[in-house]
Amino acid sequence: MHSFNKPSHIIITCSKRLTPFLQQEVIELGFKISSIFTTGIELNGTLNDCIRLNLNLRCASQVLYSLKSFSCSNPDELYKTVSQIQWESIIEKNGYFSVTSNVDNPTINNSLFANVKVKDAIADRFREKMNQRPDSGSELDKTVIHLFWKNDKAEIFIDTSGETLSKHGYRKIPGKAPMMESLAAATLIATKWDRKSPFINPMCGSSTLAIEAAMMATNRRPGLFRDNYGFMHILGFDKTFLEKEKQLLCGQITSLEELKIIATDISEDAINISKINAGAAGVANLLEFKVCDFENTNVPENENGIVFFNPEYGERMGDEIELKETYSRIGDFMKKKCKGYTGYVFTGNLNLAKKIGLKAKRKIEFYNGKIDCRLLEYELYSGSRREERN
């Protein structure tokens, strides 16, 4: 069995531009980061540390635990080195495993070929040592092995997450064009919201932002909503440790009776989906939903919360022409009804954003999939200071 207390280096991956927010999360959990790169961070820790990270992180994609790093020039060297790892102490002989990879090597023109080499090396090792081999395939719901291979440097990891952590497990119905949960969490971390003052989310869609806001404010972690991870299928996994960690998650949930989170949408279907997802996340009682045009959203007066819009970007010319008026109305709404608040608009169309008619104090870079996006921050003064226009 593989020791869950054996230290190694851990790579936590995330989508591009989420690294600063992932870094903040990891530090808050008490871990020391050894290096930072474009799509993640590196630290030292054990498989038990990986369990904690999987349960707690909101912005991460995968938590990878290193088994071996080595020089590798071609597929034959890859096979030879991988076959020397003691896989029989990691994977059940009658279990199931899958292989994923990130490969950039001149001898490989299809990463699936590298995956097959790793799979064959593991299977052949089992045949030699155990006279039996585990099944393998593309499903990520059991043991997952990850290969990173760039130029002549390679590394083999246990993917302790399995299915991506970007999905937080509560969203039963995604709705139309939903924002990924990890991205929603990162945008919230990027705001000035204190997690106590009102959070207003007009045009909420399936309410991923509002639900993530409620989860953050009450310290509900994604691990509460998921019952399968890659680490659970590694020999040596101690179920008792996981149960204790989950008990800690339950014990740290806080109650905020005065918290105001208001989510509105013109679509009744969107609000119905929102209510189902909020119920699955355990925060339905914290959210106030209403079917209405965003201009009719209730914004509590004399407060200093935030108002957060995630409007459509306009992928077709006709859409963009129609959306110019929508973005202009968003600007008017924030100026007239949200005085004293901080306004945020998340968009992948900066030309449309100009129609808001306010000068953004900050423009924070994100990607939504492959779309280059910005989270625009606006100070909505409650006094007589004149708003500045673009």
C-alpha positions as CSV (number, residue, x, y, z in Angstrom):
1,M,0.0,0.0,0.0
2,H,1.1,3.6,-0.7
3,S,1.6,5.7,2.4
4,F,-0.8,8.6,2.6
5,N,1.7,10.3,4.9
6,K,4.7,10.2,2.5
7,P,5.6,13.7,1.4
8,S,6.1,14.5,-2.3
9,H,5.5,17.6,-4.4
10,I,2.0,18.5,-5.3
11,I,0.7,20.4,-8.4
12,I,-2.6,22.1,-8.1
13,T,-3.9,23.1,-11.5
14,C,-6.5,25.7,-12.5
15,S,-7.8,27.5,-15.5
16,K,-5.8,30.4,-16.9
17,R,-5.9,33.6,-14.9
18,L,-7.3,31.8,-11.8
19,T,-3.9,31.3,-10.3
20,P,-3.8,34.4,-8.0
21,F,-7.2,33.4,-6.5
22,L,-6.1,29.7,-6.1
23,Q,-2.9,30.9,-4.4
24,Q,-5.0,33.0,-1.9
25,E,-7.1,29.9,-1.1
26,V,-4.1,27.6,-0.6
27,I,-2.4,30.1,1.7
28,E,-5.5,30.6,3.8
29,L,-5.6,26.8,4.3
30,G,-2.1,27.0,5.9
31,F,0.0,25.6,3.1
32,K,3.3,27.0,1.9
33,I,3.6,27.5,-1.8
34,S,6.9,26.6,-3.4
35,S,6.3,27.9,-6.9
36,I,3.6,29.5,-9.1
37,F,3.0,29.1,-12.8
38,T,0.4,30.2,-15.4
39,T,-2.1,27.4,-14.7
40,G,-1.5,26.5,-11.1
41,I,0.9,26.2,-8.2
42,E,3.3,23.8,-6.6
43,L,3.8,22.8,-3.0
44,N,5.1,19.9,-0.9
45,G,2.7,17.6,1.0
46,T,1.2,14.2,1.5
47,L,-1.7,12.4,0.0
48,N,-3.7,13.3,3.1
49,D,-2.9,16.9,2.4
50,C,-4.3,16.3,-1.1
51,I,-7.5,15.1,0.5
52,R,-7.8,18.4,2.4
53,L,-7.1,20.4,-0.7
54,N,-9.7,18.5,-2.8
55,L,-12.4,19.1,-0.2
56,N,-11.7,22.8,0.3
57,L,-10.6,24.5,-2.9
58,R,-13.1,26.4,-5.0
59,C,-10.8,27.6,-7.8
60,A,-8.8,24.5,-8.6
61,S,-9.2,21.9,-11.4
62,Q,-7.0,19.0,-10.3
63,V,-4.7,18.1,-7.4
64,L,-1.8,16.0,-8.6
65,Y,0.6,14.1,-6.3
66,S,3.9,13.3,-7.8
67,L,5.2,9.7,-7.9
68,K,8.3,10.1,-10.0
69,S,10.1,12.7,-12.2
70,F,12.6,11.5,-14.8
71,S,14.4,12.3,-18.0
72,C,12.6,10.9,-21.0
73,S,13.4,11.3,-24.7
74,N,11.1,8.8,-26.4
75,P,8.1,6.4,-25.9
76,D,10.4,3.5,-25.2
77,E,12.1,5.3,-22.3
78,L,8.7,6.3,-21.0
79,Y,7.4,2.7,-21.0
80,K,10.6,1.5,-19.3
81,T,10.5,4.0,-16.5
82,V,6.8,3.8,-15.8
83,S,7.0,0.0,-15.7
84,Q,9.5,0.2,-12.8
85,I,7.0,2.0,-10.5
86,Q,5.5,-0.3,-7.9
87,W,1.9,0.0,-9.3
88,E,0.8,-3.0,-7.3
89,S,1.1,-0.9,-4.1
90,I,-1.0,1.9,-5.6
91,I,-3.8,0.3,-7.7
92,E,-6.1,-2.6,-6.8
93,K,-5.2,-5.6,-9.0
94,N,-8.9,-6.0,-9.8
95,G,-9.5,-2.3,-9.9
96,Y,-9.8,0.2,-12.7
97,F,-7.5,3.0,-13.8
98,S,-7.4,5.7,-16.5
99,V,-4.5,7.8,-17.9
100,T,-4.5,11.4,-18.7
101,S,-1.6,13.5,-20.0
102,N,-0.1,16.8,-21.0
103,V,2.5,16.1,-23.6
104,D,4.8,18.3,-25.6
105,N,7.6,16.1,-27.0
106,P,8.8,16.0,-30.6
107,T,8.5,12.2,-30.7
108,I,4.8,12.3,-29.9
109,N,2.2,13.7,-32.4
110,N,-0.8,12.3,-30.5
111,S,-1.0,12.5,-26.7
112,L,-3.3,9.4,-26.8
113,F,-0.3,7.4,-27.9
114,A,1.6,8.5,-24.7
115,N,-1.4,7.5,-22.7
116,V,-1.4,4.0,-24.2
117,K,2.3,3.6,-23.4
118,V,1.7,4.5,-19.8
119,K,-1.3,2.2,-19.7
120,D,0.6,-0.7,-21.2
121,A,3.5,-0.2,-18.8
122,I,1.2,-0.4,-15.8
123,A,-0.7,-3.4,-17.2
124,D,2.5,-5.3,-18.0
125,R,3.9,-4.6,-14.6
126,F,0.7,-6.2,-13.0
127,R,0.9,-9.2,-15.3
128,E,4.5,-9.8,-14.3
129,K,4.1,-9.2,-10.6
130,M,0.5,-10.3,-9.9
131,N,-0.4,-12.5,-12.9
132,Q,-3.5,-10.2,-13.1
133,R,-4.2,-6.7,-14.3
134,P,-6.8,-4.1,-13.5
135,D,-9.2,-2.9,-16.1
136,S,-8.5,0.5,-17.8
137,G,-10.4,3.0,-19.9
138,S,-11.3,6.6,-20.2
139,E,-13.6,7.1,-17.2
140,L,-12.2,9.3,-14.4
141,D,-14.2,7.9,-11.6
142,K,-11.6,5.5,-10.2
143,T,-7.8,5.7,-10.1
144,V,-6.4,8.3,-12.4
145,I,-2.8,8.5,-13.4
146,H,-1.5,11.7,-15.1
147,L,1.6,12.1,-17.3
148,F,3.3,15.4,-17.7
149,W,6.0,15.3,-20.4
150,K,7.7,18.4,-21.9
151,N,10.8,18.0,-24.1
152,D,13.0,15.6,-22.2
153,K,11.5,16.0,-18.8
154,A,8.6,13.8,-17.6
155,E,6.7,13.2,-14.4
156,I,4.1,10.7,-13.3
157,F,1.3,11.8,-10.9
158,I,-1.6,10.3,-9.1
159,D,-4.5,12.6,-10.0
160,T,-6.1,12.7,-6.6
161,S,-9.2,14.6,-7.9
162,G,-10.3,12.4,-10.7
163,E,-13.3,14.4,-12.2
164,T,-12.4,18.1,-12.3
165,L,-12.8,20.2,-9.1
166,S,-14.1,23.1,-11.3
167,K,-17.6,21.6,-10.9
168,H,-18.6,21.9,-7.2
169,G,-21.2,19.2,-7.3
170,Y,-24.4,21.0,-6.3
171,R,-25.5,22.2,-9.7
172,K,-28.2,19.6,-10.7
173,I,-29.4,21.6,-13.7
174,P,-26.9,23.8,-15.5
175,G,-29.3,26.2,-17.3
176,K,-28.3,28.2,-20.3
177,A,-24.6,29.0,-20.8
178,P,-23.7,28.7,-17.1
179,M,-20.5,30.1,-15.7
180,M,-18.2,27.3,-14.4
181,E,-18.3,27.2,-10.6
182,S,-14.5,27.6,-10.2
183,L,-14.6,30.8,-12.4
184,A,-17.6,32.2,-10.5
185,A,-15.7,31.6,-7.2
186,A,-12.6,33.3,-8.5
187,T,-14.5,36.4,-9.7
188,L,-16.1,36.7,-6.3
189,I,-12.7,36.5,-4.6
190,A,-11.6,39.2,-6.9
191,T,-14.3,41.6,-5.7
192,K,-14.3,43.8,-2.7
193,W,-17.3,42.0,-1.2
194,D,-16.9,41.4,2.6
195,R,-19.3,38.4,2.5
196,K,-21.6,40.2,5.0
197,S,-23.1,43.1,3.1
198,P,-25.8,42.7,0.4
199,F,-24.9,40.8,-2.8
200,I,-27.2,41.7,-5.7
201,N,-27.2,39.6,-8.8
202,P,-29.5,40.8,-11.5
203,M,-29.7,38.7,-14.7
204,C,-28.7,35.8,-12.6
205,G,-29.4,32.9,-15.0
206,S,-29.0,29.6,-13.1
207,S,-27.6,31.7,-10.2
208,T,-24.1,30.1,-10.0
209,L,-22.7,33.5,-8.8
210,A,-25.4,34.0,-6.2
211,I,-25.1,30.4,-4.9
212,E,-21.3,30.6,-4.8
213,A,-21.6,33.9,-2.9
214,A,-23.9,32.2,-0.3
215,M,-21.5,29.3,0.0
216,M,-18.6,31.6,0.6
217,A,-20.4,33.8,3.1
218,T,-21.4,30.7,5.2
219,N,-18.1,28.9,4.6
220,R,-19.6,25.9,2.8
221,R,-16.9,24.1,0.9
222,P,-17.3,22.1,-2.3
223,G,-16.3,18.9,-0.5
224,L,-19.7,18.9,1.1
225,F,-21.4,18.0,-2.2
226,R,-19.1,15.4,-3.7
227,D,-18.7,11.7,-2.7
228,N,-16.1,10.4,-5.1
229,Y,-12.5,11.5,-5.7
230,G,-9.5,9.8,-7.3
231,F,-7.7,9.5,-3.9
232,M,-10.5,7.2,-2.7
233,H,-9.3,4.5,-5.1
234,I,-5.6,4.4,-4.0
235,L,-4.4,1.4,-1.9
236,G,-3.8,2.8,1.6
237,F,-6.7,5.2,1.6
238,D,-8.0,5.7,5.1
239,K,-11.8,6.4,5.0
240,T,-11.6,7.5,8.6
241,F,-9.4,10.4,7.7
242,L,-11.8,11.6,5.0
243,E,-14.8,11.3,7.4
244,K,-13.0,13.5,10.0
245,E,-12.2,16.1,7.3
246,K,-15.8,16.1,6.2
247,Q,-16.9,16.6,9.8
248,L,-14.7,19.6,10.0
249,L,-16.3,21.0,6.9
250,C,-19.7,20.6,8.5
251,G,-18.6,22.1,11.7
252,Q,-17.2,25.3,10.1
253,I,-20.4,26.3,8.4
254,T,-21.5,29.7,9.8
255,S,-25.0,31.2,10.1
256,L,-25.7,34.7,8.8
257,E,-29.3,35.5,9.3
258,E,-29.0,39.1,8.2
259,L,-27.2,38.2,4.9
260,K,-29.0,39.6,1.9
261,I,-28.4,37.8,-1.4
262,I,-30.9,38.9,-4.1
263,A,-31.0,37.1,-7.5
264,T,-33.4,38.1,-10.3
265,D,-34.0,37.1,-13.9
266,I,-36.6,37.8,-16.5
267,S,-36.9,34.0,-17.2
268,E,-39.1,32.0,-14.9
269,D,-37.3,28.8,-16.0
270,A,-34.0,30.3,-14.9
271,I,-35.4,31.2,-11.5
272,N,-36.9,27.7,-11.1
273,I,-33.5,26.1,-12.0
274,S,-31.8,28.5,-9.5
275,K,-34.1,27.4,-6.7
276,I,-33.3,23.7,-7.4
277,N,-29.6,24.3,-7.5
278,A,-29.7,26.5,-4.4
279,G,-31.6,23.8,-2.5
280,A,-29.0,21.2,-3.5
281,A,-26.2,23.6,-2.2
282,G,-28.1,24.0,1.1
283,V,-28.4,27.8,0.7
284,A,-32.0,28.2,-0.6
285,N,-33.0,30.0,2.6
286,L,-30.3,32.6,2.1
287,L,-31.3,33.7,-1.4
288,E,-34.2,35.9,-2.4
289,F,-35.3,35.1,-5.9
290,K,-37.6,37.1,-8.2
291,V,-38.8,36.9,-11.8
292,C,-38.4,40.4,-13.3
293,D,-36.5,42.6,-15.6
294,F,-33.2,43.5,-14.0
295,E,-34.3,47.1,-13.7
296,N,-36.9,46.0,-11.2
297,T,-34.4,44.3,-8.9
298,N,-34.7,45.4,-5.3
299,V,-31.5,47.0,-4.1
300,P,-31.6,47.7,-0.3
301,E,-30.8,51.4,0.3
302,N,-28.1,52.8,2.6
303,E,-26.0,49.7,2.2
304,N,-22.5,49.2,0.8
305,G,-22.7,45.8,-0.8
306,I,-22.0,44.8,-4.4
307,V,-24.1,44.4,-7.5
308,F,-22.8,41.8,-10.0
309,F,-23.9,41.5,-13.6
310,N,-22.9,38.7,-16.0
311,P,-24.7,39.7,-19.2
312,E,-24.4,38.0,-22.5
313,Y,-21.5,38.9,-24.7
314,G,-23.1,38.9,-28.2
315,E,-21.7,36.2,-30.5
316,R,-23.7,37.2,-33.6
317,M,-23.9,40.7,-35.0
318,G,-27.7,40.9,-34.4
319,D,-27.2,40.0,-30.8
320,E,-24.5,42.7,-30.3
321,I,-26.7,45.4,-31.7
322,E,-29.5,44.4,-29.4
323,L,-27.2,44.1,-26.4
324,K,-25.9,47.7,-26.8
325,E,-29.1,48.9,-25.3
326,T,-28.9,46.2,-22.5
327,Y,-25.4,47.3,-21.5
328,S,-26.5,51.0,-21.5
329,R,-29.5,50.1,-19.3
330,I,-27.1,48.2,-16.9
331,G,-25.1,51.5,-16.5
332,D,-28.2,53.5,-15.9
333,F,-29.4,51.0,-13.3
334,M,-26.2,51.0,-11.4
335,K,-26.0,54.9,-11.4
336,K,-29.6,55.4,-10.3
337,K,-30.4,52.4,-8.0
338,C,-27.1,51.3,-6.6
339,K,-25.6,54.4,-5.1
340,G,-23.1,53.4,-2.4
341,Y,-22.5,50.0,-3.8
342,T,-19.6,48.7,-5.8
343,G,-20.7,47.5,-9.3
344,Y,-19.2,44.6,-11.2
345,V,-19.8,43.5,-14.8
346,F,-18.2,40.3,-16.1
347,T,-18.1,40.4,-19.9
348,G,-16.2,39.0,-22.9
349,N,-17.1,42.0,-25.0
350,L,-15.3,45.3,-24.1
351,N,-16.9,47.2,-27.0
352,L,-20.3,46.5,-25.4
353,A,-18.9,47.4,-22.0
354,K,-18.3,50.9,-23.3
355,K,-22.1,51.3,-23.5
356,I,-22.3,51.1,-19.7
357,G,-21.2,54.7,-19.6
358,L,-19.1,54.5,-16.4
359,K,-15.3,54.5,-16.0
360,A,-14.1,51.2,-14.6
361,K,-11.8,51.6,-11.6
362,R,-10.3,48.1,-12.2
363,K,-10.3,45.7,-15.1
364,I,-9.5,42.2,-13.9
365,E,-8.5,39.6,-16.6
366,F,-10.2,36.2,-16.8
367,Y,-11.0,33.6,-19.4
368,N,-14.5,32.0,-19.8
369,G,-13.5,29.0,-21.7
370,K,-11.5,30.4,-24.6
371,I,-13.1,33.8,-24.4
372,D,-10.9,36.7,-23.2
373,C,-13.0,38.4,-20.5
374,R,-12.8,41.2,-18.0
375,L,-14.4,41.8,-14.6
376,L,-15.0,45.5,-14.6
377,E,-15.3,47.3,-11.2
378,Y,-17.3,50.5,-10.8
379,E,-17.5,52.7,-7.7
380,L,-21.1,53.9,-7.4
381,Y,-20.8,57.0,-5.3
382,S,-23.6,57.8,-2.9
383,G,-22.6,61.4,-2.6
384,S,-22.6,64.2,-5.2
385,R,-19.4,63.1,-6.9
386,R,-20.0,63.1,-10.6
387,E,-19.7,59.8,-12.4
388,E,-17.0,59.7,-15.0
389,R,-17.9,58.5,-18.5
390,N,-15.7,56.5,-20.9
